[in-house]
Amino acid sequence: MSLKLFHLLFILLSVFVTLGFATWAVETRMAGSNWLYLSSTVVSSVLGIGLIGYGAWVMRKFRTFPQTTTGKK
């Protein structure tokens, strides 16, 4: 697995985790919990959206990198 692919998969996993946490926090907040869950929802949603933007930026950046060989024969 290349470093580029690993980086993109890690970003995708991070997006799923942050947005999943936001969903959980919304559901917990609706159940009548305190304001901490609301702030957790906002923060994790912003981070998830930011990670989506970062992933798009990284994909564009990776397209400009030249293909290199590993030196294996």
N, C-alpha and C positions, 0 to 999 in steps of 0.2 A: 504494500500500500504506500503510495507516495505521500510526501509531507503535505502537498496541496490538498489531496483528497481527505487526509486525516483532519486537516484544519477545517475544511468545509463541513465535514461530518460532525466535528466537535461543536462548531457554531450552530448547526442544525439541532443537535441534541440540547444545547444550552437554550435555544429558543423554545423548544418543547417543554423543558423543565421550568423556565421562568413563566411562560404563559399557562402551564398547568398549575403552577403555584398560585398564579393570579386567579384562576378559575376556582381553586379550592378556597382561597381567601374570600372571594365573593360569596360562595355558598355558605361559608361559616359566618360571614357578616350578616347574611340574610336570616340566619338562624337566631339572631339576636345577640351576637357577641359585641365586644367593645370596639372602639375606634381604631385600635391597632390593626385589625384586619382590613379596614378600609385603607389605611395608609400603606399597608403591605400590598394591597391590590394595585394601588396607584404606582408604587415604586416598581413592582415586578412587571407591570404592564409597560411602563416606560422603558425598562431595561429590555424586555422582549422585543419591543418595536425598534429600539436602538440596535439590538443584535441583528434584526432583519436587515436594517440599513447597513450595518457593518458587513454582513455576509454578502450583500450585493456589491459593496465597495471592494471587498476582497476578491470576488469573482472577476470583476473588471480588472483589478490589479494583476491577478494571476494570468489573465490573457495576454498581458504585455510582457510577462517574463519569458525569456528564451528557453527553449527546451534544452536541457543539459543531459549529458550522459553520466553515469555513475563511475565510469572507468573500468567496468567489468568487461572481460574479454570472453 
